[in-house]
Amino acid sequence: MSVGENPCAGCQEATEEQMLAQLDDVLAEYLDTPGALIPVLQITQSIFGYLPESALRRISVALKKPYSEVAGVVGFYSFFTTVPRGRHIVRVCMGTACYVRGGKEVLSALKAALRVEVGETTSDRRFSLDVGRCFGACGLAPVIMIDDDVHQRVRPSRVPQILDQYRTGDD
């Protein structure tokens, strides 16, 4: 299951209080573990779907680390995000091969279809749009990834059909 993904269509999302209670359980487990900050941040992001300030402050206090250190680690690693993310992460390769073979046009088509800019999440929190520099599939350029799925030789005209695959079954 992806980060932030609901385990079943009929399930209700956890409340903030429930997620903070889960975080407290995680913190209790990692309290005396050296090097716990990054694993705790990873688990916290999987609970919330992102890293809200309230959770970062709680982590800072529990692990006895300055808030600036916790926030600094979050800011340093691109894996971490302090803004809510969509159920599906759409990443467009903008490495040299993908760029030259139409990656910029594919990105424009995704921006238009999703009505968001890079780094943003759709209002329904279904999709977040990001770019990457190389996905290691240069011979298949241009490439996009949605979650862990690689879509190769993508043309702007195919963007709506690709996105539709991720819209069904989400509600």
Phi, psi and omega in degrees: 000138181283159176302131177080000182277136178286132184292338177207153185297327183271357183281145174271149177290150179292148176283166179299322179298319179294319179292321177295325176295320175298318179299318178301320177297317179297314180298321178298322180291325185259003188312312184252024182265120177297142178071027186282343189303307183295313177300321179295319178296319179297314180295318180299317179296326178289331178287311187269337187090351176194185181244093179289155181302322181300321179289319179298320179294320179296318178296316180304312182294312185295320183269002179056049178237144177301143179303323181299325178291315179299311180295326178296319178295317179299317180290331183286317185268124183292342178296328183275146178222142178255008175242146179303139181251159178283167176298329180238130178261118179257119180239132180253128177286129177240023173296171187306308183298315180294320180298311182295327183267015172113013180300324180295320179291322177297317178299317178299319179295321178293318177302316181292316182292322182269343183059043176221164173260169177302134181091355182257167180237142179298155184298333178273004181057030177274320185228143168240143184247128178222168173239157176229167182262332176194128179255005178074027181228046187301325179290347181252013187297151353282149186238141168233154173240134171240115190057242180256007182269129178263129175247123188253157179047047184285134174250147179308324181294339179273349185306312181301319180293322178296313181296324180302329178299333184259357178271328182285137177083359181277335188280000000 
